[in-house]
Amino acid sequence: MSPAESSADYQPTGLPDDAALLRLPETGTRPAVAYRPAGDDYLLIEYGPLMLDLELRFRVHALMTWLENAGVIGVIDLTPGIRSLQIHYDSRVLSRADLLTLLTRGEDELPSVDAMEVPSRIVHLPLSWDDPATRLAIEKYMSGVRPDAPWCPSNIEFIRRINDLESIEQVRDIVFKASYVVLGLGDVYLGAPVAVPLDPRHRLVTTKYNPARTWTPENAVGIGGTYLCVYGMEGPGGYQFVGRTIQMWNRWRTTVDFVPGKPWLLRFFDQIRFYPVSAEELLQMREDFPQGRFKLRTEETTFKLHEYRELMRSIADETAVFKEKREAAFNGERERWRQAGLDAVPDEPESGGEAVAVELAEGEVTANAPLPANVWQVLVQPGTRVEAGEKLVVLEAMKMEIAVTAPEAGVVTEILCVPGKQVTPGQPLCLIKTDL
């Protein structure tokens, strides 16, 4: 018997434009469920509507725990999300039809989440507010991607404005006061947490960068939508920066703060609480932490759903006022973008010109672009004396920085490129009068 035939309530969608293999309707004790295929070896289970609801995360945890205890042969790995569970399975051992049958049976056997409790830790992380590394990332974005973006030159000012807060200090107070519960790991690679404040009055909202950044410093802390993330590694990104913290991943050794055999720092349902440190203090902590010379302060606790529900009931009126004010500010910000013509993604950056021949006097040479790229920095000016191999210009392409160096020693006589403009392969960037 197929899963769809096992109960009158279980109805396959049968629609060619619906990716769900099967849907279970919402009941008095269970949210709606959708089962979606992901290739031959993965199945994605989604609970409820597309919205932030911590009770759905508890339901995901209950299903994951049920499957782990069942010891199903053929299940390779389980990856929980905010309101979803991805199952990696061996289709040679466990067919998709049998897995669906198992899962639909499990929905009838899962215990109620009403009295559910999960182990949790309060993890105190240092945060360098508005860190120089995040400011550098913003500068690079403005230079090479979108100089007129509404979230530039300060992501924190943007967060203040779009949440209708009175000052940047108020943004800071909320971030340091909030307790961010970790709902998922691996949001942006390498154990990066996706977390949300337990108290909805601390849930700042933002848009993400559009287009995305080409570079984000390792362990930058940002807010996107309602969620907070700590970037596990350098790479592209779109969350609005508030600062930077210590490493989320320790590949080379196991120290006291890392579980043996697991190189990621945080666990599901951990509660992150930030405390302020200077940029200099953070650099020292970042040097010491992977070596085990700096230890985090953590507190063991229990996350109880009934206590969370009581909190939600006690602050319901305040939460409604907060959300209404936040939504009005968000909509007002978007309308300002529309009126200013900033609501659309800009065209490609203007080119700095095609590669052209340059007439050289005796003893002159050019330093040329090696590939299509955007000019990030010009490090010299006319009259600067340079040695062979000295950096002249820094280009950015494919999330990489490429230094263009002096082919010979001499004096720079002319700069032929402009920061923020694109250049083509072979295009002259600097003219140098060499030593004869």
Kinemage of the C-alpha trace (Angstrom):
@kinemage 1
@onewidth
@group {chain A} dominant
@subgroup {mainchain}
@vectorlist {calphas} color= white
{ca met a 1} P 0.000 0.000 0.000
{ca ser a 2} L 1.388 3.422 -0.926
{ca pro a 3} L 1.523 6.206 1.663
{ca ala a 4} L -1.257 8.013 -0.164
{ca glu a 5} L -3.535 4.996 0.246
{ca ser a 6} L -2.820 4.428 3.935
{ca ser a 7} L -5.273 7.074 5.152
{ca ala a 8} L -8.068 9.108 3.666
{ca asp a 9} L -6.364 12.200 5.074
{ca tyr a 10} L -3.166 11.619 3.120
{ca gln a 11} L -3.643 13.159 -0.325
{ca pro a 12} L -0.935 13.366 -3.004
{ca thr a 13} L -1.058 16.692 -4.815
{ca gly a 14} L -0.947 15.257 -8.341
{ca leu a 15} L -0.267 18.703 -9.785
{ca pro a 16} L 2.544 19.038 -12.335
{ca asp a 17} L 3.527 22.481 -11.022
{ca asp a 18} L 3.686 21.352 -7.383
{ca ala a 19} L 6.999 19.902 -6.250
{ca ala a 20} L 5.458 18.121 -3.252
{ca leu a 21} L 5.205 14.342 -3.470
{ca leu a 22} L 2.676 14.290 -0.681
{ca arg a 23} L 0.875 16.702 1.645
{ca leu a 24} L -0.739 16.032 5.012
{ca pro a 25} L -3.380 18.536 6.104
{ca glu a 26} L -3.210 20.441 9.365
{ca thr a 27} L -5.042 18.853 12.297
{ca gly a 28} L -5.709 19.929 15.849
{ca thr a 29} L -2.467 18.337 17.011
{ca arg a 30} L -0.255 18.598 13.915
{ca pro a 31} L 0.744 21.336 11.455
{ca ala a 32} L 0.413 20.768 7.717
{ca val a 33} L 3.260 18.710 6.237
{ca ala a 34} L 4.753 18.687 2.726
{ca tyr a 35} L 7.217 16.073 1.436
{ca arg a 36} L 9.442 17.247 -1.411
{ca pro a 37} L 11.957 15.243 -3.478
{ca ala a 38} L 15.558 16.417 -3.739
{ca gly a 39} L 17.199 14.150 -6.280
{ca asp a 40} L 17.464 10.404 -5.806
{ca asp a 41} L 18.873 10.428 -2.289
{ca tyr a 42} L 17.230 13.301 -0.399
{ca leu a 43} L 13.767 14.121 0.887
{ca leu a 44} L 12.752 17.486 2.334
{ca ile a 45} L 9.962 17.654 4.924
{ca glu a 46} L 8.354 21.058 5.532
{ca tyr a 47} L 5.998 21.972 8.368
{ca gly a 48} L 3.361 24.695 8.368
{ca pro a 49} L 3.315 28.000 6.472
{ca leu a 50} L 6.419 29.884 5.365
{ca met a 51} L 6.892 31.941 8.526
{ca leu a 52} L 9.027 32.100 11.660
{ca asp a 53} L 7.429 29.904 14.327
{ca leu a 54} L 9.599 28.336 17.022
{ca glu a 55} L 6.930 25.710 17.666
{ca leu a 56} L 7.516 24.374 14.150
{ca arg a 57} L 11.229 24.092 14.992
{ca phe a 58} L 10.269 21.952 17.994
{ca arg a 59} L 8.182 19.742 15.692
{ca val a 60} L 11.210 19.307 13.428
{ca his a 61} L 13.303 18.357 16.433
{ca ala a 62} L 10.704 15.835 17.570
{ca leu a 63} L 10.702 14.152 14.141
{ca met a 64} L 14.498 14.100 13.973
{ca thr a 65} L 14.695 12.537 17.440
{ca trp a 66} L 12.040 9.951 16.502
{ca leu a 67} L 13.999 8.934 13.395
{ca glu a 68} L 17.288 8.750 15.304
{ca asn a 69} L 15.712 6.501 17.939
{ca ala a 70} L 14.095 4.330 15.249
{ca gly a 71} L 17.521 3.462 13.808
{ca val a 72} L 16.157 3.231 10.265
{ca ile a 73} L 18.477 1.280 7.966
{ca gly a 74} L 19.258 3.361 4.910
{ca val a 75} L 19.019 6.785 6.553
{ca ile a 76} L 22.448 8.415 6.212
{ca asp a 77} L 22.038 11.888 7.643
{ca leu a 78} L 19.421 14.282 9.065
{ca thr a 79} L 19.705 18.050 8.636
{ca pro a 80} L 17.142 20.198 10.459
{ca gly a 81} L 16.195 23.698 9.337
{ca ile a 82} L 13.894 26.379 10.713
{ca arg a 83} L 10.714 24.529 9.729
{ca ser a 84} L 12.115 21.639 7.728
{ca leu a 85} L 14.062 18.413 7.963
{ca gln a 86} L 16.216 17.122 5.113
{ca ile a 87} L 16.756 13.374 5.038
{ca his a 88} L 19.731 11.922 3.190
{ca tyr a 89} L 19.055 8.262 2.495
{ca asp a 90} L 20.481 5.393 0.450
{ca ser a 91} L 17.845 4.715 -2.195
{ca arg a 92} L 19.418 1.302 -2.911
{ca val a 93} L 18.552 0.244 0.635
{ca leu a 94} L 15.498 2.355 1.440
{ca ser a 95} L 13.053 3.255 -1.327
{ca arg a 96} L 11.379 6.644 -1.367
{ca ala a 97} L 7.944 5.003 -1.133
{ca asp a 98} L 8.974 3.070 1.979
{ca leu a 99} L 10.480 6.200 3.508
{ca leu a 100} L 7.253 8.121 2.921
{ca thr a 101} L 5.267 5.319 4.514
{ca leu a 102} L 7.561 5.426 7.542
{ca leu a 103} L 7.292 9.201 7.841
{ca thr a 104} L 3.520 9.345 7.605
{ca arg a 105} L 3.308 6.684 10.297
{ca gly a 106} L 5.718 8.732 12.374
{ca glu a 107} L 3.412 11.758 12.228
{ca asp a 108} L 0.787 9.670 14.039
{ca glu a 109} L 3.306 8.483 16.641
{ca leu a 110} L 5.183 11.680 17.424
{ca pro a 111} L 4.638 12.915 20.981
{ca ser a 112} L 3.016 16.277 21.546
{ca val a 113} L 5.460 19.176 21.641
{ca asp a 114} L 3.411 20.919 24.335
{ca ala a 115} L 5.622 19.766 27.210
{ca met a 116} L 8.792 19.450 25.131
{ca glu a 117} L 12.139 20.489 26.603
{ca val a 118} L 15.526 20.502 24.872
{ca pro a 119} L 19.052 20.919 26.266
{ca ser a 120} L 20.470 24.377 25.639
{ca arg a 121} L 23.532 26.427 26.457
{ca ile a 122} L 23.860 30.158 26.919
{ca val a 123} L 27.034 30.952 24.955
{ca his a 124} L 28.582 34.361 25.587
{ca leu a 125} L 30.383 35.589 22.455
{ca pro a 126} L 32.549 38.707 22.145
{ca leu a 127} L 31.384 41.202 19.520
{ca ser a 128} L 33.429 44.010 18.048
{ca trp a 129} L 30.655 46.459 17.169
{ca asp a 130} L 30.936 48.018 13.691
{ca asp a 131} L 34.280 46.249 13.280
{ca pro a 132} L 36.914 47.658 10.865
{ca ala a 133} L 36.790 44.434 8.813
{ca thr a 134} L 33.056 44.867 8.180
{ca arg a 135} L 33.540 48.539 7.329
{ca leu a 136} L 36.191 47.492 4.794
{ca ala a 137} L 33.717 45.050 3.230
{ca ile a 138} L 31.192 47.882 2.868
{ca glu a 139} L 33.820 50.121 1.250
{ca lys a 140} L 34.700 47.394 -1.238
{ca tyr a 141} L 31.012 46.893 -2.020
{ca met a 142} L 30.506 50.600 -2.653
{ca ser a 143} L 33.600 50.758 -4.824
{ca gly a 144} L 32.986 47.698 -6.927
{ca val a 145} L 29.311 46.742 -6.778
{ca arg a 146} L 26.781 49.417 -5.794
{ca pro a 147} L 27.851 52.821 -4.480
{ca asp a 148} L 24.269 54.120 -4.120
{ca ala a 149} L 22.850 51.189 -2.138
{ca pro a 150} L 20.409 52.351 0.594
{ca trp a 151} L 22.320 50.306 3.211
{ca cys a 152} L 25.569 52.144 2.522
{ca pro a 153} L 27.789 53.570 3.846
{ca ser a 154} L 26.551 52.256 7.237
{ca asn a 155} L 24.610 49.013 7.608
{ca ile a 156} L 23.851 49.896 11.229
{ca glu a 157} L 22.316 53.233 10.282
{ca phe a 158} L 20.232 51.358 7.709
{ca ile a 159} L 19.037 48.924 10.409
{ca arg a 160} L 18.124 51.883 12.618
{ca arg a 161} L 16.149 53.576 9.867
{ca ile a 162} L 14.275 50.549 8.582
{ca asn a 163} L 13.225 49.603 12.148
{ca asp a 164} L 12.236 53.174 13.106
{ca leu a 165} L 14.668 53.351 16.026
{ca glu a 166} L 15.752 56.678 17.463
{ca ser a 167} L 19.507 56.162 17.371
{ca ile a 168} L 22.306 53.786 16.434
{ca glu a 169} L 22.868 53.351 20.167
{ca gln a 170} L 19.373 51.875 20.390
{ca val a 171} L 20.291 49.308 17.715
{ca arg a 172} L 23.385 48.464 19.744
{ca asp a 173} L 21.403 48.070 22.951
{ca ile a 174} L 18.966 45.648 21.310
{ca val a 175} L 21.715 43.472 19.790
{ca phe a 176} L 23.589 43.186 23.093
{ca lys a 177} L 20.419 42.627 25.109
{ca ala a 178} L 18.940 39.929 22.861
{ca ser a 179} L 19.264 36.186 23.395
{ca tyr a 180} L 19.611 34.601 19.949
{ca val a 181} L 18.471 30.974 19.814
{ca val a 182} L 20.296 28.837 17.225
{ca leu a 183} L 17.725 27.217 14.939
{ca gly a 184} L 20.074 25.948 12.223
{ca leu a 185} L 23.761 25.398 11.492
{ca gly a 186} L 25.611 25.773 8.206
{ca asp a 187} L 23.618 28.814 7.063
{ca val a 188} L 26.678 30.256 5.315
{ca tyr a 189} L 29.061 27.270 5.429
{ca leu a 190} L 31.191 25.790 8.200
{ca gly a 191} L 28.816 25.616 11.138
{ca ala a 192} L 27.505 29.159 10.689
{ca pro a 193} L 24.468 29.585 12.949
{ca val a 194} L 21.151 30.998 11.811
{ca ala a 195} L 19.571 32.395 14.947
{ca val a 196} L 16.629 34.517 16.000
{ca pro a 197} L 15.968 36.502 19.206
{ca leu a 198} L 13.722 34.644 21.642
{ca asp a 199} L 11.990 37.889 22.543
{ca pro a 200} L 10.094 39.181 19.464
{ca arg a 201} L 10.662 42.753 20.679
{ca his a 202} L 14.349 42.221 19.855
{ca arg a 203} L 13.678 40.993 16.318
{ca leu a 204} L 15.133 43.654 14.074
{ca val a 205} L 14.335 43.182 10.390
{ca thr a 206} L 16.324 44.167 7.311
{ca thr a 207} L 16.529 43.500 3.622
{ca lys a 208} L 19.632 41.748 2.313
{ca tyr a 209} L 22.218 43.261 -0.017
{ca asn a 210} L 21.041 43.281 -3.632
{ca pro a 211} L 23.237 42.477 -5.454
{ca ala a 212} L 25.173 40.510 -2.845
{ca arg a 213} L 28.629 41.429 -1.593
{ca thr a 214} L 31.546 39.746 -3.286
{ca trp a 215} L 33.475 39.593 0.007
{ca thr a 216} L 32.556 39.130 3.658
{ca pro a 217} L 35.174 38.835 6.417
{ca glu a 218} L 35.323 35.584 8.356
{ca asn a 219} L 32.992 35.581 11.389
{ca ala a 220} L 31.238 38.804 10.487
{ca val a 221} L 27.898 39.074 12.308
{ca gly a 222} L 24.921 40.219 10.284
{ca ile a 223} L 21.136 40.398 10.208
{ca gly a 224} L 19.094 39.355 7.167
{ca gly a 225} L 15.314 39.376 7.310
{ca thr a 226} L 14.669 38.502 10.960
{ca tyr a 227} L 17.639 36.167 11.298
{ca leu a 228} L 21.157 36.660 12.597
{ca cys a 229} L 24.131 34.812 11.157
{ca val a 230} L 27.810 34.514 11.994
{ca tyr a 231} L 29.688 33.863 8.739
{ca gly a 232} L 31.832 30.751 9.108
{ca met a 233} L 34.347 31.768 6.432
{ca glu a 234} L 35.209 34.500 3.958
{ca gly a 235} L 32.956 34.660 0.933
{ca pro a 236} L 30.041 36.498 -0.623
{ca gly a 237} L 27.048 37.526 1.470
{ca gly a 238} L 24.024 39.710 1.933
{ca tyr a 239} L 23.270 40.098 5.656
{ca gln a 240} L 23.555 43.632 7.105
{ca phe a 241} L 26.657 43.904 9.307
{ca val a 242} L 26.599 44.753 13.015
{ca gly a 243} L 30.123 43.582 13.859
{ca arg a 244} L 32.486 40.633 14.085
{ca thr a 245} L 33.134 37.812 16.568
{ca ile a 246} L 35.374 34.764 17.088
{ca gln a 247} L 35.621 31.596 15.007
{ca met a 248} L 32.653 29.250 14.538
{ca trp a 249} L 34.872 26.482 13.160
{ca asn a 250} L 38.143 24.936 14.354
{ca arg a 251} L 39.416 22.508 11.772
{ca trp a 252} L 42.912 21.867 13.020
{ca arg a 253} L 42.498 20.964 16.676
{ca thr a 254} L 39.908 20.228 19.366
{ca thr a 255} L 39.962 22.715 22.222
{ca val a 256} L 37.845 22.848 25.361
{ca asp a 257} L 35.003 24.734 23.638
{ca phe a 258} L 34.667 22.270 20.744
{ca val a 259} L 33.093 18.819 20.899
{ca pro a 260} L 35.633 16.100 19.958
{ca gly a 261} L 35.168 15.060 16.360
{ca lys a 262} L 32.938 18.056 15.604
{ca pro a 263} L 34.801 21.136 14.405
{ca trp a 264} L 31.830 23.502 14.746
{ca leu a 265} L 31.315 25.537 17.896
{ca leu a 266} L 27.551 25.855 18.374
{ca arg a 267} L 24.684 23.386 18.789
{ca phe a 268} L 20.995 23.491 17.986
{ca phe a 269} L 19.008 25.519 20.543
{ca asp a 270} L 22.096 27.224 21.951
{ca gln a 271} L 21.389 30.821 22.993
{ca ile a 272} L 23.947 33.382 21.825
{ca arg a 273} L 24.472 36.465 23.961
{ca phe a 274} L 26.973 39.046 22.780
{ca tyr a 275} L 29.155 41.239 24.959
{ca pro a 276} L 31.174 44.199 23.642
{ca val a 277} L 34.919 44.147 23.041
{ca ser a 278} L 37.197 46.501 21.114
{ca ala a 279} L 38.486 45.619 17.649
{ca glu a 280} L 41.975 45.172 19.099
{ca glu a 281} L 40.724 42.858 21.861
{ca leu a 282} L 38.841 40.775 19.296
{ca leu a 283} L 41.947 40.331 17.142
{ca gln a 284} L 43.799 38.915 20.153
{ca met a 285} L 40.855 36.651 21.020
{ca arg a 286} L 40.724 35.425 17.423
{ca glu a 287} L 44.402 34.546 17.601
{ca asp a 288} L 44.072 32.758 20.951
{ca phe a 289} L 40.719 30.976 20.567
{ca pro a 290} L 41.685 28.297 17.981
{ca gln a 291} L 44.749 27.502 20.101
{ca gly a 292} L 42.704 26.981 23.259
{ca arg a 293} L 44.215 30.006 25.027
{ca phe a 294} L 40.866 31.811 25.245
{ca lys a 295} L 37.833 30.061 26.746
{ca leu a 296} L 34.221 31.046 26.277
{ca arg a 297} L 31.790 31.442 29.157
{ca thr a 298} L 28.849 29.068 28.756
{ca glu a 299} L 25.898 28.172 30.977
{ca glu a 300} L 23.963 24.927 30.753
{ca thr a 301} L 20.191 25.368 30.709
{ca thr a 302} L 16.995 23.884 29.271
{ca phe a 303} L 14.754 25.394 26.593
{ca lys a 304} L 11.167 24.727 27.668
{ca leu a 305} L 8.404 25.337 25.149
{ca his a 306} L 5.754 26.033 27.788
{ca glu a 307} L 7.913 28.816 29.269
{ca tyr a 308} L 8.370 30.321 25.816
{ca arg a 309} L 4.589 30.253 25.287
{ca glu a 310} L 4.070 31.993 28.618
{ca leu a 311} L 6.533 34.705 27.597
{ca met a 312} L 4.706 35.210 24.291
{ca arg a 313} L 1.366 35.571 26.091
{ca ser a 314} L 2.747 38.012 28.658
{ca ile a 315} L 4.167 40.410 26.043
{ca ala a 316} L 1.557 39.937 23.313
{ca asp a 317} L 0.332 43.547 23.392
{ca glu a 318} L 3.847 45.030 23.379
{ca thr a 319} L 4.861 42.680 20.568
{ca ala a 320} L 1.904 43.761 18.433
{ca val a 321} L 2.810 47.456 18.861
{ca phe a 322} L 6.480 46.744 18.103
{ca lys a 323} L 5.634 44.793 14.938
{ca glu a 324} L 3.201 47.444 13.710
{ca lys a 325} L 5.774 50.194 14.128
{ca arg a 326} L 8.495 48.076 12.519
{ca glu a 327} L 6.314 47.173 9.534
{ca ala a 328} L 5.354 50.799 8.932
{ca ala a 329} L 9.024 51.829 8.982
{ca phe a 330} L 9.960 48.990 6.628
{ca asn a 331} L 7.264 49.928 4.136
{ca gly a 332} L 8.189 53.596 4.382
{ca glu a 333} L 11.820 52.807 3.625
{ca arg a 334} L 10.873 50.767 0.560
{ca glu a 335} L 8.678 53.604 -0.684
{ca arg a 336} L 11.590 56.049 -0.350
{ca trp a 337} L 13.682 53.696 -2.473
{ca arg a 338} L 10.986 53.640 -5.121
{ca gln a 339} L 10.716 57.400 -5.249
{ca ala a 340} L 14.497 57.756 -5.466
{ca gly a 341} L 14.795 55.065 -8.142
{ca leu a 342} L 16.803 52.776 -5.840
{ca asp a 343} L 14.371 49.860 -5.751
{ca ala a 344} L 15.834 48.094 -8.806
{ca val a 345} L 19.138 46.251 -9.094
{ca pro a 346} L 21.568 48.501 -11.002
{ca asp a 347} L 23.095 47.610 -14.322
{ca glu a 348} L 26.622 46.267 -14.562
{ca pro a 349} L 29.278 48.784 -13.428
{ca glu a 350} L 30.381 51.187 -16.112
{ca ser a 351} L 33.433 50.012 -17.999
{ca gly a 352} L 36.656 51.932 -17.755
{ca gly a 353} L 37.139 51.535 -21.490
{ca glu a 354} L 38.449 48.948 -23.887
{ca ala a 355} L 42.135 48.127 -24.048
{ca val a 356} L 43.758 50.668 -26.371
{ca ala a 357} L 47.259 51.221 -27.637
{ca val a 358} L 49.310 53.743 -25.657
{ca glu a 359} L 52.097 55.653 -27.308
{ca leu a 360} L 55.214 55.154 -25.230
{ca ala a 361} L 58.203 57.422 -25.082
{ca glu a 362} L 61.659 55.944 -24.859
{ca gly a 363} L 62.077 54.105 -21.565
{ca glu a 364} L 58.360 53.974 -20.753
{ca val a 365} L 56.406 50.773 -19.959
{ca thr a 366} L 52.835 50.010 -18.931
{ca ala a 367} L 51.375 47.866 -16.163
{ca asn a 368} L 48.381 46.073 -17.654
{ca ala a 369} L 45.235 44.333 -16.371
{ca pro a 370} L 45.682 40.550 -16.581
{ca leu a 371} L 41.953 39.759 -16.772
{ca pro a 372} L 38.488 41.372 -16.792
{ca ala a 373} L 38.043 42.909 -13.351
{ca asn a 374} L 36.920 45.856 -11.295
{ca val a 375} L 39.431 48.387 -10.002
{ca trp a 376} L 39.409 48.241 -6.205
{ca gln a 377} L 42.390 50.389 -5.209
{ca val a 378} L 45.027 52.537 -6.913
{ca leu a 379} L 48.028 52.516 -4.579
{ca val a 380} L 50.273 55.019 -6.384
{ca gln a 381} L 50.015 58.427 -7.990
{ca pro a 382} L 51.977 60.292 -10.667
{ca gly a 383} L 55.463 60.980 -9.373
{ca thr a 384} L 55.606 57.904 -7.135
{ca arg a 385} L 58.860 55.994 -7.419
{ca val a 386} L 58.346 52.208 -7.521
{ca glu a 387} L 60.544 49.136 -7.587
{ca ala a 388} L 60.036 46.140 -9.874
{ca gly a 389} L 57.294 43.939 -8.392
{ca glu a 390} L 55.811 46.705 -6.226
{ca lys a 391} L 51.998 46.831 -6.085
{ca leu a 392} L 50.416 49.547 -8.186
{ca val a 393} L 46.727 48.648 -8.478
{ca val a 394} L 44.479 46.090 -6.782
{ca leu a 395} L 41.751 44.551 -8.931
{ca glu a 396} L 38.782 42.462 -7.791
{ca ala a 397} L 37.302 39.638 -9.846
{ca met a 398} L 35.424 36.442 -8.987
{ca lys a 399} L 35.627 37.264 -5.246
{ca met a 400} L 39.436 37.456 -5.487
{ca glu a 401} L 41.871 40.354 -5.198
{ca ile a 402} L 44.566 40.562 -7.880
{ca ala a 403} L 47.572 42.845 -7.474
{ca val a 404} L 48.999 44.487 -10.583
{ca thr a 405} L 52.705 45.144 -10.031
{ca ala a 406} L 55.389 47.282 -11.640
{ca pro a 407} L 57.150 45.371 -14.422
{ca glu a 408} L 60.304 47.455 -13.878
{ca ala a 409} L 61.682 50.032 -11.464
{ca gly a 410} L 60.982 53.657 -12.258
{ca val a 411} L 58.649 56.589 -11.688
{ca val a 412} L 54.876 56.497 -12.276
{ca thr a 413} L 54.013 59.168 -14.841
{ca glu a 414} L 50.305 58.547 -15.449
{ca ile a 415} L 47.366 56.625 -13.963
{ca leu a 416} L 45.098 55.187 -16.664
{ca cys a 417} L 42.337 53.620 -14.524
{ca val a 418} L 39.693 54.736 -12.026
{ca pro a 419} L 38.533 52.920 -8.829
{ca gly a 420} L 35.098 51.397 -9.246
{ca lys a 421} L 35.433 51.034 -13.016
{ca gln a 422} L 35.816 47.804 -14.949
{ca val a 423} L 38.916 47.043 -16.999
{ca thr a 424} L 39.560 44.546 -19.761
{ca pro a 425} L 42.447 42.094 -20.320
{ca gly a 426} L 45.574 43.907 -21.474
{ca gln a 427} L 44.208 47.348 -20.659
{ca pro a 428} L 47.032 49.695 -19.513
{ca leu a 429} L 46.510 50.800 -15.906
{ca cys a 430} L 49.699 52.754 -15.163
{ca leu a 431} L 52.487 54.335 -17.197
{ca ile a 432} L 56.022 54.091 -15.769
{ca lys a 433} L 59.219 55.871 -16.820
{ca thr a 434} L 61.849 53.251 -16.189
{ca asp a 435} L 65.429 53.741 -14.986
{ca leu a 436} L 67.703 53.774 -18.009
